[in-house]
Structures are given as C-alpha cells and as structure tokens.
Amino acid sequence: MAAKKGSKANIVLQYGDRSISYDELVQNMKNKWIYDYKREISDLKEMELYV
C-alpha cells in the first residue's frame, strides 16, 4: 500500500535501552560533517546512513 501524498514516516532505531530517531541520526551526521570533518554543509550533496 502506497503512502498518502504529504504523509511522513517516523523511523526510530532502538538498541539496548537507547533509541534514536531518523531526524536525530541525520542531525548527528550533519554535525559530524561540520565539526569533525571541518566541511561546509553546502558541500554535502548526498548522505547514506547504514545502521
């Protein structure tokens, strides 16, 4: 069944006693890109997260 147009899926990764949302995963990667790799966010063209 296809999702309705304009709907949004909520993805949460749970492991042990911790959980993290999709939005938190993306924000963590952006922060790593900026602060750890010393890159500009505008340089980030594509992001693939493997969990």
mmCIF entry with sequence, helices, sheets and N, C-alpha, C, O atoms, coordinates in Angstrom:
data_MODEL
# 
_entry.id   MODEL 
# 
_entity.id                         1 
_entity.type                       polymer 
_entity.pdbx_number_of_molecules   1 
# 
_entity_poly.entity_id                      1 
_entity_poly.type                           'polypeptide(L)' 
_entity_poly.nstd_linkage                   no 
_entity_poly.nstd_monomer                   no 
_entity_poly.pdbx_seq_one_letter_code       MAAKKGSKANIVLQYGDRSISYDELVQNMKNKWIYDYKREISDLKEMELYV 
_entity_poly.pdbx_seq_one_letter_code_can   MAAKKGSKANIVLQYGDRSISYDELVQNMKNKWIYDYKREISDLKEMELYV 
_entity_poly.pdbx_strand_id                 A 
# 
loop_
_entity_poly_seq.entity_id 
_entity_poly_seq.num 
_entity_poly_seq.mon_id 
_entity_poly_seq.hetero 
1 1  MET n 
1 2  ALA n 
1 3  ALA n 
1 4  LYS n 
1 5  LYS n 
1 6  GLY n 
1 7  SER n 
1 8  LYS n 
1 9  ALA n 
1 10 ASN n 
1 11 ILE n 
1 12 VAL n 
1 13 LEU n 
1 14 GLN n 
1 15 TYR n 
1 16 GLY n 
1 17 ASP n 
1 18 ARG n 
1 19 SER n 
1 20 ILE n 
1 21 SER n 
1 22 TYR n 
1 23 ASP n 
1 24 GLU n 
1 25 LEU n 
1 26 VAL n 
1 27 GLN n 
1 28 ASN n 
1 29 MET n 
1 30 LYS n 
1 31 ASN n 
1 32 LYS n 
1 33 TRP n 
1 34 ILE n 
1 35 TYR n 
1 36 ASP n 
1 37 TYR n 
1 38 LYS n 
1 39 ARG n 
1 40 GLU n 
1 41 ILE n 
1 42 SER n 
1 43 ASP n 
1 44 LEU n 
1 45 LYS n 
1 46 GLU n 
1 47 MET n 
1 48 GLU n 
1 49 LEU n 
1 50 TYR n 
1 51 VAL n 
# 
_struct_asym.id          A 
_struct_asym.entity_id   1 
# 
loop_
_struct_conf.conf_type_id 
_struct_conf.id 
_struct_conf.pdbx_PDB_helix_id 
_struct_conf.beg_label_comp_id 
_struct_conf.beg_label_asym_id 
_struct_conf.beg_label_seq_id 
_struct_conf.pdbx_beg_PDB_ins_code 
_struct_conf.end_label_comp_id 
_struct_conf.end_label_asym_id 
_struct_conf.end_label_seq_id 
_struct_conf.pdbx_end_PDB_ins_code 
_struct_conf.beg_auth_comp_id 
_struct_conf.beg_auth_asym_id 
_struct_conf.beg_auth_seq_id 
_struct_conf.end_auth_comp_id 
_struct_conf.end_auth_asym_id 
_struct_conf.end_auth_seq_id 
_struct_conf.pdbx_PDB_helix_class 
_struct_conf.details 
_struct_conf.pdbx_PDB_helix_length 
HELX_P HELX_P1 AA1 TYR A 22 ? ASN A 31 ? TYR A 22 ASN A 31 1 ? 10 
HELX_P HELX_P2 AA2 LYS A 32 ? ASP A 36 ? LYS A 32 ASP A 36 3 ? 5  
HELX_P HELX_P3 AA3 ILE A 41 ? ASP A 43 ? ILE A 41 ASP A 43 5 ? 3  
# 
_struct_conf_type.id          HELX_P 
_struct_conf_type.criteria    ? 
_struct_conf_type.reference   ? 
# 
_struct_sheet.id               AA1 
_struct_sheet.type             ? 
_struct_sheet.number_strands   2 
_struct_sheet.details          ? 
# 
_struct_sheet_order.sheet_id     AA1 
_struct_sheet_order.range_id_1   1 
_struct_sheet_order.range_id_2   2 
_struct_sheet_order.offset       ? 
_struct_sheet_order.sense        anti-parallel 
# 
loop_
_struct_sheet_range.sheet_id 
_struct_sheet_range.id 
_struct_sheet_range.beg_label_comp_id 
_struct_sheet_range.beg_label_asym_id 
_struct_sheet_range.beg_label_seq_id 
_struct_sheet_range.pdbx_beg_PDB_ins_code 
_struct_sheet_range.end_label_comp_id 
_struct_sheet_range.end_label_asym_id 
_struct_sheet_range.end_label_seq_id 
_struct_sheet_range.pdbx_end_PDB_ins_code 
_struct_sheet_range.beg_auth_comp_id 
_struct_sheet_range.beg_auth_asym_id 
_struct_sheet_range.beg_auth_seq_id 
_struct_sheet_range.end_auth_comp_id 
_struct_sheet_range.end_auth_asym_id 
_struct_sheet_range.end_auth_seq_id 
AA1 1 VAL A 12 ? TYR A 15 ? VAL A 12 TYR A 15 
AA1 2 ARG A 18 ? SER A 21 ? ARG A 18 SER A 21 
# 
loop_
_atom_site.group_PDB 
_atom_site.id 
_atom_site.type_symbol 
_atom_site.label_atom_id 
_atom_site.label_alt_id 
_atom_site.label_comp_id 
_atom_site.label_asym_id 
_atom_site.label_entity_id 
_atom_site.label_seq_id 
_atom_site.pdbx_PDB_ins_code 
_atom_site.Cartn_x 
_atom_site.Cartn_y 
_atom_site.Cartn_z 
_atom_site.occupancy 
_atom_site.B_iso_or_equiv 
_atom_site.pdbx_formal_charge 
_atom_site.auth_seq_id 
_atom_site.auth_comp_id 
_atom_site.auth_asym_id 
_atom_site.auth_atom_id 
_atom_site.pdbx_PDB_model_num 
ATOM 1   N N  . MET A 1 1  ? 0.839  -1.170 0.000  1.00 0.00 ? 1  MET A N  1 
ATOM 2   C CA . MET A 1 1  ? 0.000  0.000  0.000  1.00 0.00 ? 1  MET A CA 1 
ATOM 3   C C  . MET A 1 1  ? 0.888  1.238  0.000  1.00 0.00 ? 1  MET A C  1 
ATOM 4   O O  . MET A 1 1  ? 1.788  1.350  0.832  1.00 0.00 ? 1  MET A O  1 
ATOM 5   N N  . ALA A 1 2  ? 0.656  2.137  -0.891 1.00 0.00 ? 2  ALA A N  1 
ATOM 6   C CA . ALA A 1 2  ? 1.451  3.361  -1.004 1.00 0.00 ? 2  ALA A CA 1 
ATOM 7   C C  . ALA A 1 2  ? 1.013  4.369  0.053  1.00 0.00 ? 2  ALA A C  1 
ATOM 8   O O  . ALA A 1 2  ? -0.157 4.435  0.427  1.00 0.00 ? 2  ALA A O  1 
ATOM 9   N N  . ALA A 1 3  ? 1.981  5.149  0.522  1.00 0.00 ? 3  ALA A N  1 
ATOM 10  C CA . ALA A 1 3  ? 1.676  6.197  1.493  1.00 0.00 ? 3  ALA A CA 1 
ATOM 11  C C  . ALA A 1 3  ? 0.935  7.329  0.806  1.00 0.00 ? 3  ALA A C  1 
ATOM 12  O O  . ALA A 1 3  ? 1.141  7.604  -0.376 1.00 0.00 ? 3  ALA A O  1 
ATOM 13  N N  . LYS A 1 4  ? 0.070  7.979  1.568  1.00 0.00 ? 4  LYS A N  1 
ATOM 14  C CA . LYS A 1 4  ? -0.653 9.117  1.020  1.00 0.00 ? 4  LYS A CA 1 
ATOM 15  C C  . LYS A 1 4  ? 0.308  10.264 0.771  1.00 0.00 ? 4  LYS A C  1 
ATOM 16  O O  . LYS A 1 4  ? 1.289  10.435 1.495  1.00 0.00 ? 4  LYS A O  1 
ATOM 17  N N  . LYS A 1 5  ? 0.022  11.041 -0.248 1.00 0.00 ? 5  LYS A N  1 
ATOM 18  C CA . LYS A 1 5  ? 0.866  12.185 -0.577 1.00 0.00 ? 5  LYS A CA 1 
ATOM 19  C C  . LYS A 1 5  ? 0.874  13.149 0.607  1.00 0.00 ? 5  LYS A C  1 
ATOM 20  O O  . LYS A 1 5  ? -0.175 13.487 1.155  1.00 0.00 ? 5  LYS A O  1 
ATOM 21  N N  . GLY A 1 6  ? 2.056  13.581 0.986  1.00 0.00 ? 6  GLY A N  1 
ATOM 22  C CA . GLY A 1 6  ? 2.193  14.518 2.092  1.00 0.00 ? 6  GLY A CA 1 
ATOM 23  C C  . GLY A 1 6  ? 2.364  13.840 3.439  1.00 0.00 ? 6  GLY A C  1 
ATOM 24  O O  . GLY A 1 6  ? 2.597  14.524 4.435  1.00 0.00 ? 6  GLY A O  1 
ATOM 25  N N  . SER A 1 7  ? 2.255  12.515 3.507  1.00 0.00 ? 7  SER A N  1 
ATOM 26  C CA . SER A 1 7  ? 2.441  11.832 4.778  1.00 0.00 ? 7  SER A CA 1 
ATOM 27  C C  . SER A 1 7  ? 3.933  11.621 5.027  1.00 0.00 ? 7  SER A C  1 
ATOM 28  O O  . SER A 1 7  ? 4.736  11.613 4.094  1.00 0.00 ? 7  SER A O  1 
ATOM 29  N N  . LYS A 1 8  ? 4.289  11.452 6.293  1.00 0.00 ? 8  LYS A N  1 
ATOM 30  C CA . LYS A 1 8  ? 5.690  11.284 6.658  1.00 0.00 ? 8  LYS A CA 1 
ATOM 31  C C  . LYS A 1 8  ? 5.822  10.069 7.562  1.00 0.00 ? 8  LYS A C  1 
ATOM 32  O O  . LYS A 1 8  ? 5.040  9.894  8.497  1.00 0.00 ? 8  LYS A O  1 
ATOM 33  N N  . ALA A 1 9  ? 6.799  9.242  7.286  1.00 0.00 ? 9  ALA A N  1 
ATOM 34  C CA . ALA A 1 9  ? 7.065  8.075  8.124  1.00 0.00 ? 9  ALA A CA 1 
ATOM 35  C C  . ALA A 1 9  ? 7.935  8.492  9.304  1.00 0.00 ? 9  ALA A C  1 
ATOM 36  O O  . ALA A 1 9  ? 8.802  9.356  9.175  1.00 0.00 ? 9  ALA A O  1 
ATOM 37  N N  . ASN A 1 10 ? 7.696  7.877  10.440 1.00 0.00 ? 10 ASN A N  1 
ATOM 38  C CA . ASN A 1 10 ? 8.515  8.115  11.617 1.00 0.00 ? 10 ASN A CA 1 
ATOM 39  C C  . ASN A 1 10 ? 9.366  6.873  11.839 1.00 0.00 ? 10 ASN A C  1 
ATOM 40  O O  . ASN A 1 10 ? 8.832  5.792  12.091 1.00 0.00 ? 10 ASN A O  1 
ATOM 41  N N  . ILE A 1 11 ? 10.673 7.015  11.750 1.00 0.00 ? 11 ILE A N  1 
ATOM 42  C CA . ILE A 1 11 ? 11.589 5.890  11.902 1.00 0.00 ? 11 ILE A CA 1 
ATOM 43  C C  . ILE A 1 11 ? 12.377 6.084  13.190 1.00 0.00 ? 11 ILE A C  1 
ATOM 44  O O  . ILE A 1 11 ? 12.968 7.140  13.414 1.00 0.00 ? 11 ILE A O  1 
ATOM 45  N N  . VAL A 1 12 ? 12.382 5.054  14.037 1.00 0.00 ? 12 VAL A N  1 
ATOM 46  C CA . VAL A 1 12 ? 13.125 5.098  15.290 1.00 0.00 ? 12 VAL A CA 1 
ATOM 47  C C  . VAL A 1 12 ? 13.961 3.830  15.392 1.00 0.00 ? 12 VAL A C  1 
ATOM 48  O O  . VAL A 1 12 ? 13.441 2.722  15.265 1.00 0.00 ? 12 VAL A O  1 
ATOM 49  N N  . LEU A 1 13 ? 15.255 3.998  15.621 1.00 0.00 ? 13 LEU A N  1 
ATOM 50  C CA . LEU A 1 13 ? 16.167 2.879  15.816 1.00 0.00 ? 13 LEU A CA 1 
ATOM 51  C C  . LEU A 1 13 ? 16.292 2.650  17.317 1.00 0.00 ? 13 LEU A C  1 
ATOM 52  O O  . LEU A 1 13 ? 16.635 3.570  18.060 1.00 0.00 ? 13 LEU A O  1 
ATOM 53  N N  . GLN A 1 14 ? 16.017 1.429  17.766 1.00 0.00 ? 14 GLN A N  1 
ATOM 54  C CA . GLN A 1 14 ? 16.136 1.093  19.181 1.00 0.00 ? 14 GLN A CA 1 
ATOM 55  C C  . GLN A 1 14 ? 17.183 0.004  19.342 1.00 0.00 ? 14 GLN A C  1 
ATOM 56  O O  . GLN A 1 14 ? 17.203 -0.977 18.599 1.00 0.00 ? 14 GLN A O  1 
ATOM 57  N N  . TYR A 1 15 ? 18.047 0.195  20.321 1.00 0.00 ? 15 TYR A N  1 
ATOM 58  C CA . TYR A 1 15 ? 19.057 -0.807 20.636 1.00 0.00 ? 15 TYR A CA 1 
ATOM 59  C C  . TYR A 1 15 ? 19.387 -0.687 22.113 1.00 0.00 ? 15 TYR A C  1 
ATOM 60  O O  . TYR A 1 15 ? 19.626 0.409  22.621 1.00 0.00 ? 15 TYR A O  1 
ATOM 61  N N  . GLY A 1 16 ? 19.398 -1.809 22.788 1.00 0.00 ? 16 GLY A N  1 
ATOM 62  C CA . GLY A 1 16 ? 19.606 -1.787 24.227 1.00 0.00 ? 16 GLY A CA 1 
ATOM 63  C C  . GLY A 1 16 ? 18.534 -0.946 24.885 1.00 0.00 ? 16 GLY A C  1 
ATOM 64  O O  . GLY A 1 16 ? 17.345 -1.124 24.619 1.00 0.00 ? 16 GLY A O  1 
ATOM 65  N N  . ASP A 1 17 ? 18.948 -0.038 25.734 1.00 0.00 ? 17 ASP A N  1 
ATOM 66  C CA . ASP A 1 17 ? 17.986 0.857  26.381 1.00 0.00 ? 17 ASP A CA 1 
ATOM 67  C C  . ASP A 1 17 ? 17.979 2.237  25.728 1.00 0.00 ? 17 ASP A C  1 
ATOM 68  O O  . ASP A 1 17 ? 17.487 3.200  26.315 1.00 0.00 ? 17 ASP A O  1 
ATOM 69  N N  . ARG A 1 18 ? 18.520 2.331  24.528 1.00 0.00 ? 18 ARG A N  1 
ATOM 70  C CA . ARG A 1 18 ? 18.593 3.612  23.819 1.00 0.00 ? 18 ARG A CA 1 
ATOM 71  C C  . ARG A 1 18 ? 17.711 3.586  22.584 1.00 0.00 ? 18 ARG A C  1 
ATOM 72  O O  . ARG A 1 18 ? 17.428 2.524  22.031 1.00 0.00 ? 18 ARG A O  1 
ATOM 73  N N  . SER A 1 19 ? 17.283 4.760  22.161 1.00 0.00 ? 19 SER A N  1 
ATOM 74  C CA . SER A 1 19 ? 16.559 4.891  20.896 1.00 0.00 ? 19 SER A CA 1 
ATOM 75  C C  . SER A 1 19 ? 16.942 6.229  20.272 1.00 0.00 ? 19 SER A C  1 
ATOM 76  O O  . SER A 1 19 ? 17.243 7.194  20.975 1.00 0.00 ? 19 SER A O  1 
ATOM 77  N N  . ILE A 1 20 ? 16.925 6.269  18.948 1.00 0.00 ? 20 ILE A N  1 
ATOM 78  C CA . ILE A 1 20 ? 17.285 7.485  18.226 1.00 0.00 ? 20 ILE A CA 1 
ATOM 79  C C  . ILE A 1 20 ? 16.399 7.578  16.992 1.00 0.00 ? 20 ILE A C  1 
ATOM 80  O O  . ILE A 1 20 ? 16.177 6.589  16.293 1.00 0.00 ? 20 ILE A O  1 
ATOM 81  N N  . SER A 1 21 ? 15.902 8.768  16.738 1.00 0.00 ? 21 SER A N  1 
ATOM 82  C CA . SER A 1 21 ? 15.002 8.969  15.604 1.00 0.00 ? 21 SER A CA 1 
ATOM 83  C C  . SER A 1 21 ? 15.800 9.236  14.328 1.00 0.00 ? 21 SER A C  1 
ATOM 84  O O  . SER A 1 21 ? 16.991 9.543  14.368 1.00 0.00 ? 21 SER A O  1 
ATOM 85  N N  . TYR A 1 22 ? 15.117 9.110  13.217 1.00 0.00 ? 22 TYR A N  1 
ATOM 86  C CA . TYR A 1 22 ? 15.721 9.396  11.913 1.00 0.00 ? 22 TYR A CA 1 
ATOM 87  C C  . TYR A 1 22 ? 16.271 10.819 11.889 1.00 0.00 ? 22 TYR A C  1 
ATOM 88  O O  . TYR A 1 22 ? 17.389 11.047 11.429 1.00 0.00 ? 22 TYR A O  1 
ATOM 89  N N  . ASP A 1 23 ? 15.484 11.775 12.385 1.00 0.00 ? 23 ASP A N  1 
ATOM 90  C CA . ASP A 1 23 ? 15.919 13.176 12.383 1.00 0.00 ? 23 ASP A CA 1 
ATOM 91  C C  . ASP A 1 23 ? 17.179 13.374 13.220 1.00 0.00 ? 23 ASP A C  1 
ATOM 92  O O  . ASP A 1 23 ? 18.052 14.160 12.852 1.00 0.00 ? 23 ASP A O  1 
ATOM 93  N N  . GLU A 1 24 ? 17.276 12.663 14.349 1.00 0.00 ? 24 GLU A N  1 
ATOM 94  C CA . GLU A 1 24 ? 18.478 12.754 15.180 1.00 0.00 ? 24 GLU A CA 1 
ATOM 95  C C  . GLU A 1 24 ? 19.686 12.148 14.474 1.00 0.00 ? 24 GLU A C  1 
ATOM 96  O O  . GLU A 1 24 ? 20.789 12.687 14.565 1.00 0.00 ? 24 GLU A O  1 
ATOM 97  N N  . LEU A 1 25 ? 19.489 11.034 13.773 1.00 0.00 ? 25 LEU A N  1 
ATOM 98  C CA . LEU A 1 25 ? 20.583 10.432 13.002 1.00 0.00 ? 25 LEU A CA 1 
ATOM 99  C C  . LEU A 1 25 ? 21.117 11.405 11.959 1.00 0.00 ? 25 LEU A C  1 
ATOM 100 O O  . LEU A 1 25 ? 22.327 11.577 11.817 1.00 0.00 ? 25 LEU A O  1 
ATOM 101 N N  . VAL A 1 26 ? 20.202 12.037 11.232 1.00 0.00 ? 26 VAL A N  1 
ATOM 102 C CA . VAL A 1 26 ? 20.599 12.988 10.191 1.00 0.00 ? 26 VAL A CA 1 
ATOM 103 C C  . VAL A 1 26 ? 21.323 14.176 10.811 1.00 0.00 ? 26 VAL A C  1 
ATOM 104 O O  . VAL A 1 26 ? 22.357 14.602 10.298 1.00 0.00 ? 26 VAL A O  1 
ATOM 105 N N  . GLN A 1 27 ? 20.795 14.718 11.908 1.00 0.00 ? 27 GLN A N  1 
ATOM 106 C CA . GLN A 1 27 ? 21.431 15.871 12.550 1.00 0.00 ? 27 GLN A CA 1 
ATOM 107 C C  . GLN A 1 27 ? 22.811 15.504 13.085 1.00 0.00 ? 27 GLN A C  1 
ATOM 108 O O  . GLN A 1 27 ? 23.743 16.301 12.980 1.00 0.00 ? 27 GLN A O  1 
ATOM 109 N N  . ASN A 1 28 ? 22.953 14.314 13.655 1.00 0.00 ? 28 ASN A N  1 
ATOM 110 C CA . ASN A 1 28 ? 24.262 13.865 14.143 1.00 0.00 ? 28 ASN A CA 1 
ATOM 111 C C  . ASN A 1 28 ? 25.271 13.776 13.006 1.00 0.00 ? 28 ASN A C  1 
ATOM 112 O O  . ASN A 1 28 ? 26.428 14.163 13.172 1.00 0.00 ? 28 ASN A O  1 
ATOM 113 N N  . MET A 1 29 ? 24.845 13.274 11.863 1.00 0.00 ? 29 MET A N  1 
ATOM 114 C CA . MET A 1 29 ? 25.753 13.180 10.713 1.00 0.00 ? 29 MET A CA 1 
ATOM 115 C C  . MET A 1 29 ? 26.134 14.565 10.207 1.00 0.00 ? 29 MET A C  1 
ATOM 116 O O  . MET A 1 29 ? 27.292 14.800 9.861  1.00 0.00 ? 29 MET A O  1 
ATOM 117 N N  . LYS A 1 30 ? 25.174 15.482 10.161 1.00 0.00 ? 30 LYS A N  1 
ATOM 118 C CA . LYS A 1 30 ? 25.486 16.853 9.735  1.00 0.00 ? 30 LYS A CA 1 
ATOM 119 C C  . LYS A 1 30 ? 26.485 17.499 10.686 1.00 0.00 ? 30 LYS A C  1 
ATOM 120 O O  . LYS A 1 30 ? 27.414 18.175 10.244 1.00 0.00 ? 30 LYS A O  1 
ATOM 121 N N  . ASN A 1 31 ? 26.301 17.295 11.989 1.00 0.00 ? 31 ASN A N  1 
ATOM 122 C CA . ASN A 1 31 ? 27.236 17.846 12.969 1.00 0.00 ? 31 ASN A CA 1 
ATOM 123 C C  . ASN A 1 31 ? 28.627 17.244 12.794 1.00 0.00 ? 31 ASN A C  1 
ATOM 124 O O  . ASN A 1 31 ? 29.626 17.958 12.884 1.00 0.00 ? 31 ASN A O  1 
ATOM 125 N N  . LYS A 1 32 ? 28.700 15.941 12.546 1.00 0.00 ? 32 LYS A N  1 
ATOM 126 C CA . LYS A 1 32 ? 29.993 15.291 12.307 1.00 0.00 ? 32 LYS A CA 1 
ATOM 127 C C  . LYS A 1 32 ? 30.657 15.885 11.073 1.00 0.00 ? 32 LYS A C  1 
ATOM 128 O O  . LYS A 1 32 ? 31.858 16.155 11.078 1.00 0.00 ? 32 LYS A O  1 
ATOM 129 N N  . TRP A 1 33 ? 29.877 16.088 10.017 1.00 0.00 ? 33 TRP A N  1 
ATOM 130 C CA . TRP A 1 33 ? 30.368 16.666 8.764  1.00 0.00 ? 33 TRP A CA 1 
ATOM 131 C C  . TRP A 1 33 ? 30.976 18.044 9.025  1.00 0.00 ? 33 TRP A C  1 
ATOM 132 O O  . TRP A 1 33 ? 32.066 18.341 8.537  1.00 0.00 ? 33 TRP A O  1 
ATOM 133 N N  . ILE A 1 34 ? 30.290 18.873 9.779  1.00 0.00 ? 34 ILE A N  1 
ATOM 134 C CA . ILE A 1 34 ? 30.718 20.255 10.018 1.00 0.00 ? 34 ILE A CA 1 
ATOM 135 C C  . ILE A 1 34 ? 31.883 20.323 11.003 1.00 0.00 ? 34 ILE A C  1 
ATOM 136 O O  . ILE A 1 34 ? 32.902 20.951 10.717 1.00 0.00 ? 34 ILE A O  1 
ATOM 137 N N  . TYR A 1 35 ? 31.734 19.675 12.173 1.00 0.00 ? 35 TYR A N  1 
ATOM 138 C CA . TYR A 1 35 ? 32.690 19.872 13.254 1.00 0.00 ? 35 TYR A CA 1 
ATOM 139 C C  . TYR A 1 35 ? 33.865 18.894 13.221 1.00 0.00 ? 35 TYR A C  1 
ATOM 140 O O  . TYR A 1 35 ? 34.988 19.281 13.544 1.00 0.00 ? 35 TYR A O  1 
ATOM 141 N N  . ASP A 1 36 ? 33.635 17.650 12.843 1.00 0.00 ? 36 ASP A N  1 
ATOM 142 C CA . ASP A 1 36 ? 34.729 16.675 12.815 1.00 0.00 ? 36 ASP A CA 1 
ATOM 143 C C  . ASP A 1 36 ? 35.502 16.724 11.501 1.00 0.00 ? 36 ASP A C  1 
ATOM 144 O O  . ASP A 1 36 ? 36.732 16.664 11.492 1.00 0.00 ? 36 ASP A O  1 
ATOM 145 N N  . TYR A 1 37 ? 34.770 16.833 10.387 1.00 0.00 ? 37 TYR A N  1 
ATOM 146 C CA . TYR A 1 37 ? 35.412 16.841 9.075  1.00 0.00 ? 37 TYR A CA 1 
ATOM 147 C C  . TYR A 1 37 ? 35.759 18.244 8.597  1.00 0.00 ? 37 TYR A C  1 
ATOM 148 O O  . TYR A 1 37 ? 36.416 18.404 7.568  1.00 0.00 ? 37 TYR A O  1 
ATOM 149 N N  . LYS A 1 38 ? 35.316 19.276 9.347  1.00 0.00 ? 38 LYS A N  1 
ATOM 150 C CA . LYS A 1 38 ? 35.610 20.689 9.019  1.00 0.00 ? 38 LYS A CA 1 
ATOM 151 C C  . LYS A 1 38 ? 35.147 21.055 7.613  1.00 0.00 ? 38 LYS A C  1 
ATOM 152 O O  . LYS A 1 38 ? 35.867 21.725 6.873  1.00 0.00 ? 38 LYS A O  1 
ATOM 153 N N  . ARG A 1 39 ? 33.951 20.617 7.247  1.00 0.00 ? 39 ARG A N  1 
ATOM 154 C CA . ARG A 1 39 ? 33.389 20.876 5.923  1.00 0.00 ? 39 ARG A CA 1 
ATOM 155 C C  . ARG A 1 39 ? 32.171 21.774 6.058  1.00 0.00 ? 39 ARG A C  1 
ATOM 156 O O  . ARG A 1 39 ? 31.579 21.874 7.133  1.00 0.00 ? 39 ARG A O  1 
ATOM 157 N N  . GLU A 1 40 ? 31.801 22.421 4.974  1.00 0.00 ? 40 GLU A N  1 
ATOM 158 C CA . GLU A 1 40 ? 30.595 23.245 4.931  1.00 0.00 ? 40 GLU A CA 1 
ATOM 159 C C  . GLU A 1 40 ? 29.396 22.355 4.616  1.00 0.00 ? 40 GLU A C  1 
ATOM 160 O O  . GLU A 1 40 ? 29.515 21.394 3.857  1.00 0.00 ? 40 GLU A O  1 
ATOM 161 N N  . ILE A 1 41 ? 28.245 22.673 5.196  1.00 0.00 ? 41 ILE A N  1 
ATOM 162 C CA . ILE A 1 41 ? 27.043 21.885 4.942  1.00 0.00 ? 41 ILE A CA 1 
ATOM 163 C C  . ILE A 1 41 ? 26.638 21.962 3.472  1.00 0.00 ? 41 ILE A C  1 
ATOM 164 O O  . ILE A 1 41 ? 26.023 21.031 2.952  1.00 0.00 ? 41 ILE A O  1 
ATOM 165 N N  . SER A 1 42 ? 26.972 23.047 2.808  1.00 0.00 ? 42 SER A N  1 
ATOM 166 C CA . SER A 1 42 ? 26.652 23.185 1.383  1.00 0.00 ? 42 SER A CA 1 
ATOM 167 C C  . SER A 1 42 ? 27.466 22.212 0.525  1.00 0.00 ? 42 SER A C  1 
ATOM 168 O O  . SER A 1 42 ? 27.096 21.941 -0.617 1.00 0.00 ? 42 SER A O  1 
ATOM 169 N N  . ASP A 1 43 ? 28.579 21.678 1.070  1.00 0.00 ? 43 ASP A N  1 
ATOM 170 C CA . ASP A 1 43 ? 29.383 20.687 0.350  1.00 0.00 ? 43 ASP A CA 1 
ATOM 171 C C  . ASP A 1 43 ? 28.753 19.296 0.396  1.00 0.00 ? 43 ASP A C  1 
ATOM 172 O O  . ASP A 1 43 ? 29.113 18.422 -0.393 1.00 0.00 ? 43 ASP A O  1 
ATOM 173 N N  . LEU A 1 44 ? 27.819 19.094 1.312  1.00 0.00 ? 44 LEU A N  1 
ATOM 174 C CA . LEU A 1 44 ? 27.171 17.797 1.479  1.00 0.00 ? 44 LEU A CA 1 
ATOM 175 C C  . LEU A 1 44 ? 26.062 17.652 0.446  1.00 0.00 ? 44 LEU A C  1 
ATOM 176 O O  . LEU A 1 44 ? 25.034 18.324 0.532  1.00 0.00 ? 44 LEU A O  1 
ATOM 177 N N  . LYS A 1 45 ? 26.270 16.784 -0.520 1.00 0.00 ? 45 LYS A N  1 
ATOM 178 C CA . LYS A 1 45 ? 25.318 16.617 -1.629 1.00 0.00 ? 45 LYS A CA 1 
ATOM 179 C C  . LYS A 1 45 ? 24.420 15.406 -1.430 1.00 0.00 ? 45 LYS A C  1 
ATOM 180 O O  . LYS A 1 45 ? 23.256 15.425 -1.830 1.00 0.00 ? 45 LYS A O  1 
ATOM 181 N N  . GLU A 1 46 ? 24.946 14.361 -0.820 1.00 0.00 ? 46 GLU A N  1 
ATOM 182 C CA . GLU A 1 46 ? 24.188 13.118 -0.647 1.00 0.00 ? 46 GLU A CA 1 
ATOM 183 C C  . GLU A 1 46 ? 24.631 12.460 0.648  1.00 0.00 ? 46 GLU A C  1 
ATOM 184 O O  . GLU A 1 46 ? 25.806 12.517 1.011  1.00 0.00 ? 46 GLU A O  1 
ATOM 185 N N  . MET A 1 47 ? 23.693 11.838 1.341  1.00 0.00 ? 47 MET A N  1 
ATOM 186 C CA . MET A 1 47 ? 24.010 11.198 2.607  1.00 0.00 ? 47 MET A CA 1 
ATOM 187 C C  . MET A 1 47 ? 23.396 9.797  2.616  1.00 0.00 ? 47 MET A C  1 
ATOM 188 O O  . MET A 1 47 ? 22.207 9.630  2.344  1.00 0.00 ? 47 MET A O  1 
ATOM 189 N N  . GLU A 1 48 ? 24.211 8.801  2.929  1.00 0.00 ? 48 GLU A N  1 
ATOM 190 C CA . GLU A 1 48 ? 23.729 7.431  3.085  1.00 0.00 ? 48 GLU A CA 1 
ATOM 191 C C  . GLU A 1 48 ? 24.121 6.969  4.475  1.00 0.00 ? 48 GLU A C  1 
ATOM 192 O O  . GLU A 1 48 ? 25.302 6.961  4.824  1.00 0.00 ? 48 GLU A O  1 
ATOM 193 N N  . LEU A 1 49 ? 23.141 6.589  5.261  1.00 0.00 ? 49 LEU A N  1 
ATOM 194 C CA . LEU A 1 49 ? 23.387 6.116  6.616  1.00 0.00 ? 49 LEU A CA 1 
ATOM 195 C C  . LEU A 1 49 ? 23.104 4.625  6.681  1.00 0.00 ? 49 LEU A C  1 
ATOM 196 O O  . LEU A 1 49 ? 22.014 4.183  6.317  1.00 0.00 ? 49 LEU A O  1 
ATOM 197 N N  . TYR A 1 50 ? 24.064 3.856  7.136  1.00 0.00 ? 50 TYR A N  1 
ATOM 198 C CA . TYR A 1 50 ? 23.898 2.415  7.305  1.00 0.00 ? 50 TYR A CA 1 
ATOM 199 C C  . TYR A 1 50 ? 23.876 2.122  8.793  1.00 0.00 ? 50 TYR A C  1 
ATOM 200 O O  . TYR A 1 50 ? 24.814 2.466  9.513  1.00 0.00 ? 50 TYR A O  1 
ATOM 201 N N  . VAL A 1 51 ? 22.824 1.496  9.249  1.00 0.00 ? 51 VAL A N  1 
ATOM 202 C CA . VAL A 1 51 ? 22.707 1.172  10.677 1.00 0.00 ? 51 VAL A CA 1 
ATOM 203 C C  . VAL A 1 51 ? 22.476 -0.311 10.867 1.00 0.00 ? 51 VAL A C  1 
ATOM 204 O O  . VAL A 1 51 ? 22.352 -0.777 11.999 1.00 0.00 ? 51 VAL A O  1 
# 
